[in-house]
Amino acid sequence: MLSDIVTEFSEHWLPYSSVVLLAALIGYVTKVVAIEMMFKPIDFKGVRLGKIPLGWQGIIPLRAAHMASVATNKIIGDLITPKDVWASIDPDRFASEIREPLMKSMDAVIQQVAASTQPEVWGNMPGFVKDDIRRRLRERAPAAIEGIMFDVGQNVEEVLDLKSLATRTLVYDKTILQRVFRQAGKREWAFIRRFGLVAGFAIGLLQLTFYLILHSPIVNPVMGAVNGFATDWFCIKGLLFHPKRPKKYLGIFTWQGLFLKYQDEVSEELADLIAAKVLTPHAVIDTLLRGPQSDRFFLILQQHIGAMIDDELGFAKPLVRVAVGTDNLAKVKTIMAEKVMAELPKTMSHAEGYLEDTLDIRHVLADRLKELPPEEFEGVLRPAFQQDEWTLISTGAILGTVAGFLQDGIIIMFAK
């Protein structure tokens, strides 16, 4: 029997060899397809029959909201907190960074507020008096900014919503979330593709042996399905996250889930992308001033602007209240706070260079990710691979089956 198999193979070695090579290709291609199906396309491609979608959208873009929520709850909730961010900012240095643009904006704000609330009084006021008012308010502005920063620091968890910032950014621009998982796993994806090629070749040898023994056209499609299914299953279920800690097998080699084995490198990649694309100084400032909790920041700002105006009026405050009315004085404070709030994004942008250096989110986050035990580090990335993983595995089986029929066709054409 063995001699018959050897004779048959030697007579038709080229088509039979193609079975093994094609099996290796199946192992490789199914891994490439599985990886790409996780990330692409960003938007759904296909048609819808009523409520039934016939097409595909990358798993990570499709589940962006859930994945972003899970990742940010872990990263922002446990590793980087608003208190950490704000505590690293020196109020004096920050005030000095925005001092010049703040002074310029204050002149414009004072002019707008005075002209809109007391146009006749302001219009008839001598120039040197206006200049003196502007000068004194400008002098008080830095102290008000420092006071605002102190109060924000005392209530930073209620004022600076970094979780909302991160989730919004990752969901709104799904390419960022896609890059986070693709870039973080670049070593792992390369290893899986190579593994698919080697495992497919080994299964191809077994497949050819079965075919030469059984000569059944069912062998190739069945083994092709086994190839695509088993190698995808093993890669997704076994290689990426298991075991969580290094484990010796057969007393010969040690293995650890790829993402956990390269935790330091993955941490660096994750931290780099999050610092560069998500928790940027500009985004942090924008969230403070325009985010879902910006109304609380405005209340702090309004309180300090009101106190600054009261301090400027000093003993004359009761007389001014009688002259312009209590409601008008409160209106002046509110309008001035609104005008300052509107100018702050442009004013505070001058401190972005300082914030990038002092916040150092990239290194802080990378160090804290590296310190996580493997069981917790898995929770940062694992959700991306739990969603629809059986769809990916099944796709591998389908591709393998199709390739098996192709192998049958090659044998029929060239070996019969």
C-alpha positions as CSV (number, residue, x, y, z in Angstrom):
1,M,0.0,0.0,0.0
2,L,2.8,2.4,0.9
3,S,4.6,1.6,-2.3
4,D,1.4,2.3,-4.3
5,I,1.1,5.7,-2.6
6,V,4.7,6.5,-3.3
7,T,4.4,5.5,-6.9
8,E,1.2,7.5,-7.5
9,F,2.8,10.6,-5.9
10,S,5.9,10.3,-8.0
11,E,3.9,10.0,-11.2
12,H,1.8,13.1,-10.4
13,W,4.0,14.9,-7.9
14,L,3.3,18.4,-9.3
15,P,-0.6,18.5,-8.8
16,Y,-0.2,16.6,-5.5
17,S,2.4,19.0,-4.3
18,S,0.0,21.8,-5.1
19,V,-2.4,20.4,-2.6
20,V,0.2,21.0,0.2
21,L,1.2,24.4,-1.1
22,L,-2.4,25.4,-1.5
23,A,-3.1,24.2,2.1
24,A,-0.3,26.4,3.3
25,L,-1.8,29.3,1.3
26,I,-5.2,28.6,2.9
27,G,-3.6,28.8,6.4
28,Y,-2.0,32.1,5.5
29,V,-4.9,33.7,3.6
30,T,-7.5,32.8,6.2
31,K,-5.3,34.6,8.8
32,V,-4.9,37.7,6.6
33,V,-8.7,37.7,6.0
34,A,-9.5,37.3,9.6
35,I,-7.2,40.2,10.6
36,E,-8.5,42.5,7.9
37,M,-12.1,41.7,8.7
38,M,-11.5,42.9,12.2
39,F,-10.5,46.4,10.9
40,K,-12.1,46.9,7.5
41,P,-14.2,48.3,6.1
42,I,-14.7,51.3,8.4
43,D,-18.3,51.6,7.2
44,F,-20.8,48.9,6.2
45,K,-20.3,47.7,2.7
46,G,-23.2,45.7,1.2
47,V,-26.9,45.8,0.8
48,R,-29.8,45.6,3.2
49,L,-32.9,43.5,2.6
50,G,-35.3,45.2,5.0
51,K,-33.6,44.9,8.4
52,I,-31.3,42.2,7.3
53,P,-27.8,43.4,6.3
54,L,-26.0,41.4,3.6
55,G,-22.4,42.7,3.7
56,W,-19.7,43.4,6.2
57,Q,-18.3,46.1,8.5
58,G,-15.0,45.7,10.4
59,I,-15.7,44.3,13.8
60,I,-13.8,47.1,15.6
61,P,-15.5,50.0,13.7
62,L,-18.9,48.2,14.1
63,R,-18.4,47.8,17.9
64,A,-16.6,51.1,18.3
65,A,-18.9,52.5,21.0
66,H,-18.6,49.4,23.2
67,M,-14.9,48.9,22.7
68,A,-14.2,52.6,23.3
69,S,-16.2,52.5,26.5
70,V,-14.5,49.4,27.8
71,A,-11.0,50.7,26.9
72,T,-11.5,54.2,28.3
73,N,-13.1,52.9,31.5
74,K,-9.9,51.0,32.1
75,I,-7.4,53.5,30.9
76,I,-9.0,56.7,32.0
77,G,-10.7,55.3,35.1
78,D,-7.8,53.3,36.5
79,L,-4.6,54.5,34.9
80,I,-5.0,58.2,34.0
81,T,-7.4,60.3,36.0
82,P,-8.4,63.9,35.7
83,K,-6.8,64.5,39.1
84,D,-3.5,63.2,37.7
85,V,-3.7,65.4,34.7
86,W,-4.5,68.6,36.6
87,A,-2.0,68.0,39.5
88,S,0.9,68.0,37.0
89,I,0.1,71.6,35.9
90,D,1.9,74.5,37.7
91,P,-0.6,77.3,38.0
92,D,2.1,80.0,38.0
93,R,3.8,78.6,34.9
94,F,0.5,78.1,33.2
95,A,-0.6,81.7,33.9
96,S,2.8,83.0,32.6
97,E,2.3,81.0,29.4
98,I,-1.1,82.7,28.7
99,R,-0.3,86.1,30.2
100,E,0.2,88.1,27.0
101,P,-2.7,86.7,25.0
102,L,-4.9,87.0,28.2
103,M,-4.0,90.7,28.5
104,K,-4.9,91.4,24.8
105,S,-8.2,89.5,25.1
106,M,-9.1,91.3,28.4
107,D,-8.9,94.7,26.6
108,A,-11.4,93.5,23.9
109,V,-13.6,91.9,26.5
110,I,-13.8,95.0,28.7
111,Q,-14.6,97.1,25.6
112,Q,-17.4,94.7,24.5
113,V,-18.9,94.4,27.9
114,A,-18.9,98.1,28.7
115,A,-20.3,99.0,25.2
116,S,-23.1,96.5,25.4
117,T,-24.2,97.2,29.0
118,Q,-23.5,100.9,29.6
119,P,-22.9,102.4,26.1
120,E,-23.6,106.0,27.0
121,V,-21.6,106.0,30.2
122,W,-18.7,104.2,28.5
123,G,-18.9,106.5,25.5
124,N,-18.8,109.7,27.5
125,M,-16.0,108.4,29.8
126,P,-12.6,110.2,29.4
127,G,-10.0,108.1,27.7
128,F,-7.6,108.1,30.6
129,V,-10.3,106.7,32.9
130,K,-11.0,103.9,30.4
131,D,-7.3,103.1,30.2
132,D,-7.1,103.1,34.0
133,I,-10.1,100.6,34.3
134,R,-8.5,98.4,31.6
135,R,-5.1,98.4,33.4
136,R,-6.5,97.5,36.8
137,L,-8.7,94.7,35.5
138,R,-5.7,93.4,33.5
139,E,-3.7,93.4,36.6
140,R,-6.3,91.4,38.4
141,A,-6.8,88.8,35.7
142,P,-3.7,86.6,36.4
143,A,-4.8,86.2,40.0
144,A,-8.3,85.3,38.9
145,I,-6.9,82.7,36.5
146,E,-4.8,81.1,39.3
147,G,-7.9,81.1,41.5
148,I,-9.9,79.4,38.8
149,M,-7.3,76.8,38.3
150,F,-7.2,76.1,42.1
151,D,-11.0,75.6,42.2
152,V,-10.9,73.4,39.1
153,G,-8.2,71.3,40.8
154,Q,-10.5,71.0,43.9
155,N,-13.4,69.8,41.7
156,V,-11.5,68.3,38.7
157,E,-13.5,65.0,38.6
158,E,-16.7,67.0,38.1
159,V,-15.2,69.5,35.7
160,L,-12.8,67.6,33.4
161,D,-14.5,64.6,31.8
162,L,-11.7,62.7,30.2
163,K,-13.7,59.5,29.8
164,S,-16.2,61.4,27.6
165,L,-13.4,62.9,25.6
166,A,-11.7,59.6,24.9
167,T,-15.0,57.8,24.1
168,R,-16.2,60.6,21.8
169,T,-12.9,60.8,20.0
170,L,-12.7,57.0,19.4
171,V,-16.3,56.7,18.3
172,Y,-16.4,59.8,16.1
173,D,-13.2,58.9,14.3
174,K,-13.2,55.1,14.0
175,T,-9.9,55.2,12.2
176,I,-8.2,56.1,15.5
177,L,-9.7,53.1,17.3
178,Q,-8.7,51.0,14.3
179,R,-5.1,52.2,14.5
180,V,-5.0,51.7,18.2
181,F,-5.7,47.9,17.9
182,R,-3.8,47.5,14.6
183,Q,-0.7,49.3,15.7
184,A,-0.7,47.8,19.2
185,G,-0.8,44.3,17.8
186,K,1.5,44.7,14.8
187,R,4.0,42.0,16.1
188,E,1.1,39.7,16.9
189,W,-0.5,40.0,13.5
190,A,2.8,39.3,11.8
191,F,3.3,36.2,13.9
192,I,-0.2,34.9,13.3
193,R,0.2,35.2,9.5
194,R,3.4,33.2,9.7
195,F,1.8,30.6,11.9
196,G,-1.0,30.2,9.5
197,L,1.4,29.5,6.7
198,V,3.4,26.9,8.7
199,A,0.3,25.2,10.2
200,G,-1.4,25.2,6.8
201,F,1.6,23.4,5.3
202,A,1.5,20.8,8.1
203,I,-2.2,20.2,7.7
204,G,-1.6,20.0,3.9
205,L,0.8,17.1,4.4
206,L,-1.8,15.3,6.4
207,Q,-4.5,16.2,3.9
208,L,-2.5,14.8,1.0
209,T,-1.8,11.6,2.9
210,F,-5.5,11.1,3.5
211,Y,-6.3,11.7,-0.1
212,L,-3.8,9.3,-1.4
213,I,-5.2,6.6,0.9
214,L,-8.9,7.3,0.4
215,H,-9.0,8.9,-3.1
216,S,-12.2,10.6,-2.0
217,P,-13.2,14.0,-3.4
218,I,-14.6,14.9,0.0
219,V,-11.2,14.8,1.7
220,N,-9.9,18.1,0.3
221,P,-13.0,20.3,1.1
222,V,-13.2,18.7,4.6
223,M,-9.6,19.2,5.3
224,G,-9.7,22.7,3.8
225,A,-12.5,23.5,6.2
226,V,-10.5,22.0,9.1
227,N,-7.5,24.0,8.0
228,G,-9.3,27.3,7.9
229,F,-11.4,26.7,11.1
230,A,-8.7,25.1,13.3
231,T,-5.9,27.5,12.5
232,D,-8.2,30.6,12.9
233,W,-9.7,29.1,16.2
234,F,-6.2,28.4,17.6
235,C,-4.9,31.8,16.7
236,I,-7.8,33.8,18.0
237,K,-8.7,31.6,21.0
238,G,-5.3,30.3,21.9
239,L,-2.3,32.4,20.7
240,L,-3.3,36.0,21.5
241,F,-4.2,35.9,25.2
242,H,-3.6,32.4,26.5
243,P,-1.9,31.5,28.8
244,K,-1.9,34.7,30.7
245,R,1.5,33.9,32.3
246,P,4.4,32.0,30.9
247,K,3.8,28.3,30.9
248,K,6.1,25.4,30.0
249,Y,4.6,22.7,27.6
250,L,6.0,19.2,27.3
251,G,8.9,20.3,29.4
252,I,10.4,21.7,26.1
253,F,9.2,25.2,25.4
254,T,7.5,28.1,27.2
255,W,4.6,30.0,25.8
256,Q,2.5,33.0,26.9
257,G,-0.3,34.8,25.0
258,L,1.3,37.1,22.5
259,F,-0.3,40.4,23.7
260,L,0.8,39.5,27.2
261,K,4.2,38.4,26.2
262,Y,4.9,41.7,24.5
263,Q,3.1,43.7,27.2
264,D,5.8,46.4,27.4
265,E,5.9,46.9,23.6
266,V,2.1,46.9,23.3
267,S,2.0,49.4,26.2
268,E,4.3,51.8,24.4
269,E,2.3,51.6,21.2
270,L,-1.0,52.1,23.0
271,A,0.3,55.0,25.0
272,D,1.9,56.7,22.0
273,L,-1.4,56.6,20.0
274,I,-3.6,57.7,22.9
275,A,-1.3,60.6,23.7
276,A,-0.9,61.7,20.1
277,K,-4.5,61.2,18.9
278,V,-6.8,61.2,22.0
279,L,-5.6,62.9,25.2
280,T,-3.8,65.8,23.4
281,P,-3.4,69.1,25.2
282,H,-5.8,70.8,22.7
283,A,-8.4,68.1,23.3
284,V,-8.1,68.4,27.1
285,I,-8.5,72.2,26.9
286,D,-11.4,71.8,24.5
287,T,-13.1,69.3,26.8
288,L,-12.7,71.6,29.8
289,L,-14.2,74.6,28.0
290,R,-16.7,72.9,25.7
291,G,-17.2,69.4,27.0
292,P,-20.3,67.9,28.7
293,Q,-19.3,69.3,32.0
294,S,-18.1,72.7,30.8
295,D,-21.1,74.4,32.5
296,R,-19.5,73.6,35.8
297,F,-16.3,75.2,34.7
298,F,-18.3,78.2,33.6
299,L,-19.8,78.5,37.1
300,I,-16.3,78.6,38.6
301,L,-15.2,81.2,36.0
302,Q,-18.3,83.3,36.6
303,Q,-17.7,83.3,40.4
304,H,-14.1,84.5,40.0
305,I,-15.0,87.1,37.4
306,G,-17.7,88.4,39.7
307,A,-15.2,88.5,42.6
308,M,-12.7,90.4,40.4
309,I,-15.2,93.0,39.5
310,D,-16.3,93.4,43.2
311,D,-12.7,93.8,44.2
312,E,-12.2,96.5,41.6
313,L,-15.2,98.4,42.8
314,G,-14.1,98.1,46.4
315,F,-15.9,100.6,48.7
316,A,-17.7,102.1,45.7
317,K,-19.7,98.8,45.1
318,P,-22.9,99.9,47.0
319,L,-22.9,103.3,45.1
320,V,-22.4,101.5,41.8
321,R,-25.2,99.1,42.6
322,V,-27.5,102.0,43.3
323,A,-26.4,103.9,40.2
324,V,-26.6,101.1,37.6
325,G,-29.0,98.7,39.5
326,T,-28.4,95.3,41.1
327,D,-29.7,93.5,38.0
328,N,-27.5,95.4,35.7
329,L,-24.4,94.8,37.8
330,A,-25.2,91.0,37.8
331,K,-25.7,91.2,34.1
332,V,-22.3,92.9,33.6
333,K,-20.6,90.0,35.6
334,T,-22.4,87.4,33.5
335,I,-21.7,88.9,30.2
336,M,-18.1,89.4,31.1
337,A,-17.8,85.8,32.2
338,E,-19.4,84.7,28.9
339,K,-17.0,86.9,26.8
340,V,-14.0,85.6,28.7
341,M,-15.2,82.0,28.3
342,A,-15.5,82.6,24.5
343,E,-11.9,83.9,24.4
344,L,-10.3,81.2,26.5
345,P,-9.9,78.5,23.8
346,K,-7.7,80.9,21.8
347,T,-6.0,82.2,24.9
348,M,-5.2,78.8,26.4
349,S,-4.0,77.4,23.1
350,H,-0.8,79.4,23.8
351,A,-0.1,77.0,26.7
352,E,-0.4,73.8,24.6
353,G,3.3,73.4,24.2
354,Y,3.8,73.7,28.0
355,L,1.0,71.3,28.7
356,E,2.4,68.6,26.3
357,D,5.7,68.7,28.2
358,T,4.3,68.8,31.7
359,L,1.4,66.3,31.2
360,D,3.7,63.7,29.6
361,I,0.7,61.4,29.1
362,R,2.6,59.2,26.8
363,H,5.2,58.1,29.4
364,V,2.8,58.1,32.4
365,L,0.3,55.9,30.6
366,A,3.0,53.5,29.2
367,D,4.6,53.0,32.6
368,R,1.2,52.3,34.2
369,L,0.2,49.9,31.5
370,K,3.4,48.0,31.9
371,E,2.9,47.7,35.6
372,L,-0.6,46.0,35.2
373,P,-0.7,42.3,35.9
374,P,-1.4,40.2,32.8
375,E,-5.0,39.5,34.0
376,E,-5.8,43.2,34.0
377,F,-3.8,44.1,30.9
378,E,-5.9,41.6,29.0
379,G,-9.0,43.6,29.9
380,V,-7.7,46.6,27.9
381,L,-7.6,44.7,24.5
382,R,-9.5,41.5,24.9
383,P,-13.0,43.0,24.1
384,A,-11.9,43.7,20.5
385,F,-11.4,40.0,19.9
386,Q,-14.4,38.7,21.7
387,Q,-16.9,40.4,19.4
388,D,-17.9,38.2,16.5
389,E,-14.9,36.0,16.8
390,W,-16.9,33.0,15.7
391,T,-17.8,34.9,12.6
392,L,-14.1,35.2,11.8
393,I,-13.5,31.5,12.5
394,S,-16.4,30.4,10.4
395,T,-15.2,32.6,7.5
396,G,-11.9,30.7,7.7
397,A,-13.7,27.4,7.4
398,I,-15.7,28.6,4.4
399,L,-12.6,29.9,2.6
400,G,-10.9,26.6,3.4
401,T,-13.8,24.6,2.0
402,V,-13.8,26.6,-1.3
403,A,-10.0,26.1,-1.6
404,G,-10.6,22.3,-1.0
405,F,-12.9,22.1,-4.0
406,L,-10.2,24.0,-6.0
407,Q,-7.7,21.4,-5.0
408,D,-10.0,18.7,-6.2
409,G,-10.3,20.5,-9.6
410,I,-6.5,20.6,-9.9
411,I,-6.2,16.9,-9.2
412,I,-8.9,16.0,-11.7
413,M,-7.3,18.1,-14.4
414,F,-3.7,17.1,-13.9
415,A,-3.6,13.8,-12.0
416,K,-6.4,11.7,-13.6
